[in-house]
């Protein structure tokens, strides 16, 4: 390849197979909907630069960033492997255990990161073991595919996407800690009602003759009262 294509504002590089094992690069205009707006930034569906700018500004643990990168990398949006892909384009088939292995992180770190990104609407659980990353945020597909993925997200009542300010992760953590403490305090204040214990019923000890009770016929025949 002699030179790379020139990419102007509002455009992106696309690749396609040349049928001989190589790739052909091209440029196409970005056609997306505005997905995020705040006092400091706004962006569009395919604006990866904005997403990386937001991630670079967030004061969050490095493990969270690592988990997010692995999730995006697992979201294969190419058509080349449509027949062999385990799940539909735009979705990620991965478990918490799988994320732990890929990131070499503890279960607690992966769970916390996953809960945060779900909270801010960057991902949702489609079904057990299958995630959908926010299609307004991560998936670069055709306009028809975008509309389909966005409809799936909306029909599933997916969380609204927000672009958090740099200190939001810390605030989210503090709010979760305060909520847990409030729940624990409420549990400790609950009145404990002691249940009355039933007295055990004592059985009278039986003599040797009681171990083999005689029938009424035997008692009558012997002249003894039953």
N, C-alpha and C positions, 0 to 999 in steps of 0.2 A: 504494500500500500504506500503510495507516494506521499499523501498528506491526509490529514483528518478533515472532515467537513467543518465548515464555519458555522457555529451555532450562535444565532442572534437572540436578543431578549424575546421571550415568548415562544421559543422553539426548544426542541429536544432531539437528542440523537436516538435513532432506532436501528435495530439490526435485523437482518433476515438471512436465511441460509442461501448460499449460491448454488446449492445442489451438488457441490463437489467437495464438501467438508470444510468450506471456508465461510466467512461472514461478509455481508455487504452492508456498509454503513450508509445511513441516510438521515435526513433531517425533516422533521414535520412540525407544524405549528401545534402548540399546546392549546387544547380546548377543554377547559374544565370550569367548574363552578367555584366560587369563593367558599372556602371551607372554614376559615378562621378569621376573626377580626378582634382586635383589642386596641388599647390606647397606643400601643407601640408598634404593632405589626399586623399585616394582613397577608393572606397567601391563597394559593389555588391548589387544586387537586394534585397536580404533578410538580409542585414547587418543592423539590427535595432540599434546596438550599435553605428555604425558610424553616423546614423541619429540623435540619441540623443546627440552624442558628438558635432555635428554641431549646433544643437538647443541650447545646453548649452553654446556655445561660442558666439552666436549672441547677440549683444547689442541691443535688441529690446524690445518694451513695453511688459509687462506681458500679456496684453490682446491679443496680437498676438499669443503668445505661447498657451494661453488658447483656442483660436479659432482653431488653428491647431490640438491640442489634441482632441477637440470635433469632428473635421472633420474625423480624423483617426479612432476614436472610432465609428463613424457612418458608417464606411465602413465595412460592415459585409462581410467577405470572407469565411464564413462557408457554407458547403453544406446542413447542417441539415434543413435549412428553405428555400430551393429553391422554394418550392411551395407557400410560403406565403410572400416572400420578395417582396417589392413594386417595386424594380428595380433590374437590373442585378448585379451579383457579380462583384466586382471591381468598382462599382459606388456608389454614395451617393445621396439619395433623401432628400434634405433639402433646405430650403429657408433662405434668410437673416433674416427674421422675426423669423424663427425657431432657427437660431444660436443665435440671440439676447436673446431669452427666455432661451435657454440651458446654455448660458454663463453669463446671467444676465449683459449684456453689452449694451451700447448705439448703435444706428444704425451707427454712425460715426466710432466708434471703430471697429465694425465688418466689415464695408465696407473697411476701410483702411487696415485691416489685410488681407482680401480676395484679394484686389488689389495687395498687396505685394506678396503674395504666387502665384498668377497668373503670376505676372511679372517675378519671378524667375523660373517659369516653374514647380512648384510643384503641380499645379492643373489647371483645365480648366473647362469651362462651356460647358457641352455636349448639354444640352437644358435647357429650363427654369425650374428651380427647381431641376435639376440633375447635379451633379458635377462628374468629374472623377479625382481622385488623380493620380499623376504621377505613372504609373505602374512599372517603374524602381526603384521607391523610396519606395513605401508603401505596395504594394499588394504581399502577399505570396501565390502564386498559383502554379499549375503544370507548366511544361515547355510549354505545349500546350496552357494553359490558358494565361501564360505570353506573348507568341507570339501573341495571339489574342488581348489581351488588348493593347499591344504595337502597333499593326497594327492599331487599332481603333484610338489611340492617333496620330499616324503619318498621317493617312488618313485625320484626322480632322485638320491637320496643327497645332497640339499642340505646345506650346512654348518649346524651348530647356531648359532642366534642368540645372541649375547652382548651385554650392555650394558657397554661398556668404561668404566673409570674415567678421569678427566680426563687423566691423563698417559700413558694407554696408547698413543696414536699415537706419542709420542716413543720409548717403549720398543720399539714395533714397528719403527720406523725404525732404531733402534740395533741391534736383533737382526738385521735384514736386512743392515746394513752389516757387522756382525761375521761373518755367514755368508758374505758375498761375499769378505771378506778371507781367511777360512779356506780357501775353495775356491781362491783365487788362490795362497795359500801352499802348499797341497798340490800344485798343478800345478807350481810352481817346484821342489819337492823331488823330483818324479818323475825317475828316472834316465833319461837320454837315451842310447839305444843307437845308435851311429853305424853305418850300413850300409856294408859294403865295396863299394867301387866296382869294377865290372868293367872290366878293361883293354880298351880298344878293339882290335878285331881289324884288323890292318893288311893290306891287300890288296896283293899284289905288282903292281908296275906292268907292264903288258903292252906288248910291242913292236908295231910296225905290223902284223906278220903275225898277231899274236894277236887283233887286232880282227876279223879275218874267218877264223875257224878252218876248216881244210879237213877234209873227211870222211875216214874210214878208207880209202875206195876210192881217193881221190886220193893218200893217203900210200903205200898199197901199190903203186899204179901207178908211183909215182915212185921206188920202191926204198927209201924212208925208213921208219924204224920209227914206228909210231903213237905 
